[in-house]
């Protein structure tokens, strides 16, 4: 019987490294309610910063994943970690307006992609199918806990020294994460899989129906998840303000509550991958995406409900919207040949994060269109409903998923 994953120091160190490098991801979302007033941004402009980050990240995922098939996952991971440290420091020091933040935060995104999909490749090389879902869950969970700590840390730094301190502290954490990445992978082999002469990428993916369904499901999963994460702090702040709380207090508490949702996401990622090792990938994907879609269609209309109810629904939303992430990634490693995995992940990144990049500005435009200009933002249901359409489509894609892997289908 394989040793428990928590005893693998390689995995633990990689998880800590990834956590630290993702602390910068949510700093803008945490600071956005304050920046809307301080920089005089519209909701649409605010959404474009988040959308540009996701768009930059998808480019990064595409380029780094494509390169990983050719020069190896370990090499790409370490290159991306080093670039992440440099761009994070530039963001922390020089982002001070809408335009500078738009540019520098996008550069951070352009550097980070090589620490995600190449990490999936490293895990698929190290772990067999019976442990791979659990290991992938740890990887996704490291991102979730990084998001949670990012929001908590950013909210605290925002209260102590404004957005500048929040930017700087999360940037420094990215540098530390890059250092730990070097330590974690110092003895890891850099594997490059040879491709067969009579087989090509088009044959591997386009004719691979299970892989196509997984890419489709991931695309709409990202639409729902990234749109939700970009706007959840502002939604929680709006709900608290509507119930009579001071706006500054509401912003800080909204960040903390959203951090709690990310902590719930950590639990989802770390458990659902392991569950899919036991009951099958398809069953977990269908169940989680169905519940997440229901939350998307309902939570926006609850803004005037008791805050305890909103928090409860938000926790369920966070759990189900993120819980299928490790399962989608694990299932893909089981239906695609190793020599084409990086390129497949690259394509998945293009369509998936294109969808995720579009969702925040679309959400912002709907907020602008359904609320009175200059007044309080009280109508959120229509914007969240657009995210629910993505969750529903992901559920349909998962329902039709079949593969040659007994773990995936059982």
N, C-alpha and C positions, 0 to 999 in steps of 0.2 A: 504494500500500500504506500502511495507517495506521502512524503512528509507534509504536514500542514503548511499552507502558504505563509502563515504569519511567522514561521521559523526561517524563512528564506531571507537572509540579510540583503541579498541582491535586490529583491523585489521591494523590501522595506525602504532601502536607501533611494531607489528610483522613485518610489511613491512620495517620499519627503521632498526630493528634488523637484518633482513635478508640482507639488503643492506650493512650494515657495515661488516657482516661476509663474504660477497662475494668480498670485496675489494681486497682480496689476490689472487683471482682466475686468474686475468689477468696480474699480476705483471711480471711473467716470460715472457709472450708473448710480453709485452712492452719492456722488457730489452733484449730480445733475439737477436735483431740485434747487440747490443753492445757486448753481451756475446759471440757471434760467433767469433768475433775477439779476445776479451780479453782472452778467454779460449781455443781458437783454435779448436772449435767444427766444425764438418761437419754438413751439413743440416740434414742428417740422425740422428746424435746424438742429435741435437737440437730437432728434432721431437720426439725422444724417451722420452724426459723429459715431453713434453706435452702429449704424448700418455700414459706414465706411470701415470701421474696425473689422466687422464680420467679412466684408468684401476683401479686405487686405489679408485676413486670415485664410480665406479660401484660396487666394492666389498662393500664399505661403504653403498651405497644405498640398496644393497641386504640384508646385515646383519641387518641394522637398520629397514628396512621396514618389514622384517620377524618378528623381535622382537616386532614391534609396534602392530601387531595383537595379541600378547600374553601378553604384559605388558603395552600397551597403548601408543598412539601417543604423549601425553604430556611428559611422562617420558622419552621416547626415544629422543624427541626433545631437552630437557634440558641436557641430558647426552651427546649428540652429540655436543651441543654448548660449554659445558665445555671442552671436549677433543679438540675441534677446537681451543680454546684459548691457550691451552698448546702447541699443535703442531705448531701453527702459530708463537709463540714466539721462539720456537726452530729453526724453519726455518729462521726467521729474524736474529737471532744471529749467526747461525753456517753454513748456506749455503754459500760456497765460492769457489766451483769448480763444474765441471760437475757431478762427482760422489756424492758429498754431497748434491747438489741440487736435483739430481735424487731421492735420498733416502728421504730427508726431505720434499720435495714438495709432494712426494707420501704419506707420513705420514699425511700431511695436508689434502689431498684428502680422506684418509681413515677415517678421523674424521668428515668430513663435511656432509656426506650423510643423517644423521638423521635430518638435518634441512630442508630438501626438501620434500621427500615423506611423512613423518609423518605430515608435515605442510599441505599437500594436504588432508590428512585424517582429520585433525583438521578443515579445511575449509568445507569439505563435511559434517561434523557433525553439523556445526554451521549455514550453509546457505542452503536455499531451491533451487530448480532447476532454478527458475526465476532470482536468483541473483548469483548462484554459478559460472557461467562462468565469470561474472564481478569480483567476489572476487578472482577467480583463476588467472585472468589476473593481478590483483594487485600483487599477489604472484610472478608470473613470471616476472612482470615488476620490482619488487624489485631486482631481480637478474640482469636484464639488466642494470638498473641504477647503480648497484654496479660495473658491468663490465666497464661501461663508466667512472665512477669516478676512478676506479682502473687504467685504462689506462691514464687518465688525471693526476692523482696524481703521478703515477709511472713515467710518462714522466717528470714531474716537479722535482721530487726527484732525478731522474737519472741525470738531468742537474745540480742540486745543489750539490749532494754528491755521485753520482755514484749508482750502483746497490744496494750496502749495505743499503743506506738510504731508497731506494724504498722498499726493503724487510722489513725493520724495521717498517716503517710507516704503511704499509698495515697490518703487523702482529698486531700492536697496535690497529688498527681499528677492527680487528677480536675479540680481547679481549673485547672491548667496546660493540660490537654487542652481545656477549654472556651475558654480564651483563644486557642489555636491554631485552634479551629473558627471563631471569628470572623474570624481572618486568612484561613483557607482559603476561606471562602465570601463574602468581601467583594465580589467581582465577579460572583458566580454569579446568574443570573436566577432569579426566583421564579415558576415556571410553574404555572398553574392551567388544567387541561384542562376544556373545556366538555362537558357531558353531552348526549346526544341526547334529544329529547322522547319519542320512541317506543321508548326502551330504558331498562331499569332494572337495578338491582343483582341482583335475583332472576334475571332472564334471563341476565345476564352470568356468574353463578357457578353457580347451581343446575342450569342446563341445559348447563353447560360441563363435560363429563366429564373432559377432561384436567386442568382446574383442580381438580376435585373429587379426583381421584387424587393430585395434588400436595399438596393440603391434608391429605389422609389420610396420605400418606407422611411429611409434615413433622410431623404430630401424633405418630406413633409413633417417628419419628427423635428427637424431643425427649424422649420418655419414656426412651429408651435413653441418649441423650447426657447429659442433665442429671442423671439418676440416677447415671450413672457418674462424672461430674465431681464431684458432691457428696460421694461416698464413697470415691473413689480414694485421696486422701491418707491416710485412716484405714485403708483396706485395706493399703496399702503399709507403713504404720507397724506394723500388726498382723503382717504377714508378717515384717518385720525383727525384731520383738520375739520372735516365736515361734522364731526361729532364734538366740536367745540375746543379742541386742543390748540395750543399755540403753534403756529406754522413751523418755527424753528425746532420746537420739541418734536413735532410730527415728522419732520425730515429725518432727525436722528433716530427716532424710534422705528420709522419705516425702514431705515437701513438695517437696524438690528433685527427686525422681524424677518426681513428678506434673507439676512444672514442665517437665521434659524431655518428658513426654507431650504437654503443650500445645504445645511447640515442634514436635513431630512433627505435631500438628494444624495448625500454621502451614504446614508443608510441604504437607500434604494440601490445605488450602484454596487455597493459592496455585498448586497444580499441577492439581488435579482440575477446577476451573472452566475452565482453559485446555484441558485434555484433552477436556472435553465440547464445546468449540468445534470440535474436530477429528473426534471419533468419534461424537458424539451424546450427548444428555442421558440417554436411557433406558439405554444400555449401561453408562454410568458409575454411574448410580443403582443398577441391579440388582447389579452386581458388588460395590460398596462395602457395600451394606446386607446382602448375604448373608454376607460375611466378618465384618462387625461382629457380626451375630447369633451366629455361631459362637464368637466371642471371649467374648460375654456368657455363653453357656451353659457355657463351659469355665474361665474364669479364676478364678472363685471357689473351685473345687475344687483349685486349684493352690497354695493358701496355704502348704503345707509343702514345696513343690518348691524346688529351688535358685533363689535370688533372680535369677540371670541369666536363667533361663527365664521367670520372672514378668515381668521387665522387657521381654524380647523380645515376649512375648504382649501386654503392656500397650501397647507401642509400635505394634504392628499394630492393636490395638483402637482406640487414639487416632486413628490415621491413617484407618481406615475409618469409624469412627463420626462423625467430623467432615467427612470429605472430600466427602460428598454435600450439605453445607449450601449452598455457592455454586451448585451445580447445581440444587437444588430452587428456589432463589430466582430464578435466571436463567430457568429453564424457565417459571416462573409469569409473568414479565414478557412472555413470548412468546405466551401463550395468553389473556391478559386485556387488555382495552382500557385505554389509559393513564388515562382518566377514572375508571375503577373500580379502579385498581390499589391505591390507598391503602386503600379499603374492603375489598378482598379480602385484603390483607395484615393488616388489622385483624382480620378473621374468622379468618384463619390463626393470628394471634397468640393469640386467645382459646382456640381448641381446642388449639393446639400447646403453649402454655405452661401451660395448665391441666393437660395431661398431664405436662409437665415439673415442675410444682409438686407434683403428687401423688406422683411417683416417689420422691423422697428420703425422705419420711416412711413410705411403704409399705416401702421398702427397710429403714429403721430398725426398723419393727415386726417384719419378718421376722427381722432380726438378733436382736432381743430374744426372739422366740419360739423361735429355734433354738439359742440359746446359754444356758448356765447363768448365772442372775443373780448378779452379783458376781464371776464368774470371767473368765478371758481369753476374748476373742472369737476363736474358731477356726473357726466354721462360717460360710462366706460364699457357698457355692455356690447355695443356694436363693434368696438375695436377688438375686444377679446373674442368675439364670435368669429372674426376672421382667422384667428389662431385655431379655433375649434375645427374649422374646415380642414386645416392641415392634419390635425390629430385624427379626424375621421378617415381621411384618405390613407394615412399610415396604418390604421386598423384594417382597412380593406386589403391593403397590400400584404399585411402579415397573415391575414386569414387564408390567402391563396398560396402561401409559401410552402414549398415542398423541396426537400433536398435528399442527397444520397447519404447523408450523415444520420446514423441512428439516434445520436444525441439530439440533433435538430428536430427530428420528426416525431420522436416518441412522446 
